Amino acid sequence: MPSSKIEDNIMSPSAARPRLLALSIILGSLLWIGGIGGIIGSYLSQNEAEVIRYCEGRCICDGGSTDRALMQRVCPEGWEQVLAASLHKLRKERRRLRLEQRRRAREARDEPPPSSLVPSV
C-alpha cells in the first residue's frame, strides 16, 4: 500500500500549492522580462528617426545630403536654402577639381624631358 500513499500525496491540495507558486513565479518573471523588453524596444524605435537624419556624422538637414526628396521628407522648414548652399558648394568643389586636372595635364604636356635623358634627333 505504499503506492497509494504516494498517489494521495501527489493528488492532495497541499501538494499543488508549491507547484502553483512555482508556476506563478515563472509566469511573473516572464511578464517582467517582457515588460523590460518592451521598454527597451520603444527606446530603440524612437532613435530610428535620428539614425535616418544623420549620414556619416552630418545631419541631412545641415547639408549632409543633396537628395531633395529625402530632405523634404525629413527636414523642417528652410531646407531649400541648405540644399541650395550644399549644391553650390558641391559644384564649386567639382569645378575646382576639373581646373586642377586641366592644369596638371597642361603642365605634363609642356614640361621638357628630364636632363638625364638623351634628346631624340
N, C-alpha and C positions, 0 to 999 in steps of 0.2 A: 503494500500500500504506500510505499514512499512516493510512487509516481503521482498518486492522486494529491498528495500534499504539495508537490511542485506545481501541478496544474492549478491548485487552489491559490497558491501564492502568486502565480503569473496572472491569473484572471481576477485577482482581488482588486478592489478600488484603491487600496493603499499602494499597490504596485504600479498603478497607472499614473500616479502623481509625479514621480521622478521623470517618467517619460514625457509627460505633458510639460513639465518645467524645462527639460532639455529641448523639446521642440519649440517652445516659446522663446527660449534664449537664442536658438539658431535663427528662427524667423525674425526676431527683433534685430539681431546683428545684420542679417541680410538687408532689412529695411534701412538700417542706419548707414550701411555701406552704399546702398543705392542712393540715399539722400545726399551723401557726400559726393558721390559720382555725379549726380545731377547738378549740384552747385558748381563743381569744377567744370563741368561741361558748359554751363551757362557762361562762366567767365571766359572760357576759350572761344565760344561762339561770338562774344562781344568784341574780342580783339581781332576777329577775322576781317572786319571792315577796315581797321587800321593797317593790317598787313597789305590789303589791296591798295591803300592810299600811298604806300611807300615803295619806291623802286630804287634799289641799290643805294639805300640810305638817304635819298632825296624824296621829299614829298612830291607826289604827282602834281599837286596844286601849286607848288612853288617852282614849276618849270622842270620837274623830273621826267616829264613825258611830253611828246609833241602829238599825241593822239587826241584829236578833237573830240571824238565820241566818248572816249574814256574820261576826259576832263569834264565834259558836260554832265556825265552821269555821277561823277564822284565829288567834284569840287563845288564850293559855294559860289555865290555871285562874284563877278570880277575875274573869272578865269580867262576871259578873252584877252585881256591885257597881258596876262602872264604868258599865254600861248603865243601871242604876237612877239613878245620880247624873246621867248625861247627860240622861235623860228628865226628871228633876226640874228640872234647870236649864232645859231647853227649855220645859217647862210654865210655869215661873216667868217666863221671858222673854216668852212669849206672853201670859200674864196681865197683865204689866206693860204691854205694848203695847196690849192691849184697854182697860185702865183709862185709859191716856194718851189714846187716841182718844175715849173717852167724855167725859173731862174737856174736851178741846178742843171737842167737839160741844156740850157744855153751855155752855161759855164763849161759843161763837159764837151760840147761841140767846139767851142772857141779856144779851149785850152791846148797849148802846144804840147807835144810829147815830152816826156821827161828827158833830161840831158844825157842820161846814161844809155839811151837807145841811139843807134846809128840812123841818121835820117836816110830815107829812101831817095834814090836818084831818078 
